[in-house]
Amino acid sequence: MAQATITPHEENVEMFRLSSGRRIPGVGIGTWKSESPRYSVQSALVEAGYRHVDTAAQYGVQTEVGKGIKAAIHAGIERTSLFVTSKIWCTELSPERVRPALMKTLGELQLDYLDLYLIHWPFRLRDGASRPPKAGDVMEFDMEGVWREMEKLVTENHVRDIGVCNFTVQKLDKLLKFAKIKPSVCQMEMHPGWRNNKMLEACNKNGIHVTAYSPLGSQDQGRDLIHDPIVEKVARKLNKSPGQVLVKWAIQRGTSTIPKSVHSDRIKENMHVFQWQIPQEDFQSLSTIKDQKRVLDGEDMFVNTTDGPLKSAADVWDHEDED
């Protein structure tokens, strides 16, 4: 399991060391489906002590996120103390589009560099692709060509670290065969309702840090872990909120995590997870919840059941969820 260190002057936030030698804060503010990203980011950074912001071009909020970051810097927070992550979207996954996509993201965020740039999904989509995709919307993905361009962004100091999201073990193995700069981070859905053990083990084996997204599950997609009886029981025992227990579970697994909230009290609450531990027996209870299932399987974005090339959610995940 990855070792975290505590930095007192950064609100006691646990940090995980990346293969590059840089450090990523254990808890970040997520901005996917954020209704008020500028306020959430500014509040998280200035009032709650966050130093890790996670966003993406596809979220459509980067301009507002950038305003929140700028306000925090204006309030006295040093840019060098922040860890800002963004992601390149599927329509931009051809080598000649990588740099322009990054430059657009930097412009929207009003930043000179990113701390981490991730491939959002390992599939290339045609401009204007439908949901679900029509025939021809899911295109050939030149993974090596795209990764070479990502590596150039690192050598030219536009990006400090690069990585991937939503990969399978098969796709990660493919990438590692040709990567000159290996991914520092793999970001994936992970929570007690979808432990994603195969990918966690593959990343640990290869020295790749894991960031867990959707750590609380998803109320609007049928996996409400906040009200899961096991989570509630552990929370009552420890006198913590269910959200704190779920965030802490992710950190105790050796992963950073990016809970999303628009409520300032919950944003603050999700940071109060560093000076205590989930006892082993309770950690084990959380780690053996039945009915393991993804909240986000990518089917609506990538699956065309008639024309393919991905004809099922199982195809999206290289059938690795089946064993």
ZIVENSUL-V167240 format. One record per residue. RES is the residue in one small letter. PHI is phi in whole degrees, -180 to 180 (NA if undefined). Layout:
RES|PHI / RES|PHI
//
This chain:
m|NA / a|-64 / q|-92 / a|-104 / t|-118 / i|-109 / t|-112 / p|-56 / h|-74 / e|-108 / e|57 / n|57 / v|-80 / e|-70 / m|-121 / f|-111 / r|-84 / l|-87 / s|-62 / s|-76 / g|99 / r|-77 / r|-122 / i|-117 / p|-64 / g|-63 / v|-125 / g|-124 / i|-92 / g|-84 / t|-125 / w|-67 / k|58 / s|-74 / e|-82 / s|-140 / p|-62 / r|-63 / y|-66 / s|-60 / v|-67 / q|-61 / s|-63 / a|-62 / l|-75 / v|-84 / e|-98 / a|-106 / g|84 / y|-65 / r|-133 / h|-127 / v|-120 / d|-117 / t|-144 / a|-165 / a|-56 / q|-67 / y|-69 / g|73 / v|-124 / q|-63 / t|-63 / e|-69 / v|-60 / g|-59 / k|-65 / g|-66 / i|-65 / k|-61 / a|-63 / a|-67 / i|-65 / h|-62 / a|-79 / g|116 / i|-81 / e|-76 / r|-57 / t|-67 / s|-88 / l|-94 / f|-125 / v|-111 / t|-113 / s|-137 / k|-140 / i|-88 / w|-83 / c|-62 / t|-69 / e|-98 / l|-84 / s|-134 / p|-51 / e|-73 / r|-98 / v|-64 / r|-63 / p|-58 / a|-63 / l|-66 / m|-65 / k|-65 / t|-62 / l|-61 / g|-64 / e|-66 / l|-84 / q|58 / l|-124 / d|-89 / y|-154 / l|-106 / d|-78 / l|-151 / y|-124 / l|-117 / i|-76 / h|-67 / w|-143 / p|-85 / f|-140 / r|-96 / l|-113 / r|-68 / d|-55 / g|77 / a|-56 / s|-85 / r|-125 / p|-70 / p|-70 / k|-83 / a|-57 / g|89 / d|-72 / v|-94 / m|-108 / e|-63 / f|-107 / d|-84 / m|-60 / e|-66 / g|-62 / v|-66 / w|-65 / r|-59 / e|-69 / m|-61 / e|-62 / k|-62 / l|-62 / v|-72 / t|-65 / e|-95 / n|67 / h|-79 / v|-140 / r|-83 / d|-137 / i|-128 / g|-168 / v|-138 / c|-130 / n|56 / f|-88 / t|-105 / v|-60 / q|-60 / k|-71 / l|-65 / d|-60 / k|-61 / l|-63 / l|-67 / k|-68 / f|-118 / a|-67 / k|-84 / i|-109 / k|-78 / p|-60 / s|-80 / v|-139 / c|-122 / q|-103 / m|-147 / e|-64 / m|-155 / h|-167 / p|-59 / g|-86 / w|-151 / r|-72 / n|56 / n|-60 / k|-59 / m|-71 / l|-61 / e|-65 / a|-63 / c|-69 / n|-58 / k|-62 / n|-102 / g|69 / i|-105 / h|-72 / v|-113 / t|-108 / a|-94 / y|-101 / s|51 / p|-66 / l|-97 / g|76 / s|-154 / q|-66 / d|-86 / q|-122 / g|83 / r|-131 / d|-89 / l|-74 / i|-58 / h|-107 / d|-69 / p|-57 / i|-68 / v|-62 / e|-63 / k|-64 / v|-64 / a|-61 / r|-63 / k|-61 / l|-92 / n|59 / k|-124 / s|-81 / p|-56 / g|-62 / q|-63 / v|-63 / l|-69 / v|-66 / k|-65 / w|-56 / a|-61 / i|-67 / q|-68 / r|-80 / g|92 / t|-110 / s|-80 / t|-153 / i|-132 / p|-64 / k|-111 / s|-154 / v|-106 / h|-95 / s|-61 / d|-67 / r|-74 / i|-57 / k|-68 / e|-58 / n|-68 / m|-92 / h|-88 / v|-133 / f|-108 / q|-105 / w|-152 / q|-129 / i|-81 / p|-56 / q|-55 / e|-65 / d|-75 / f|-59 / q|-65 / s|-60 / l|-69 / s|-89 / t|-129 / i|-62 / k|-78 / d|56 / q|-72 / k|-158 / r|-69 / v|-82 / l|-116 / d|-102 / g|79 / e|-60 / d|-66 / m|-91 / f|-126 / v|-99 / n|-121 / t|-65 / t|-96 / d|-97 / g|66 / p|-70 / l|-99 / k|-104 / s|-159 / a|-61 / a|-61 / d|-64 / v|-58 / w|-104 / d|53 / h|59 / e|-80 / d|-78 / e|-85 / d|-97
//
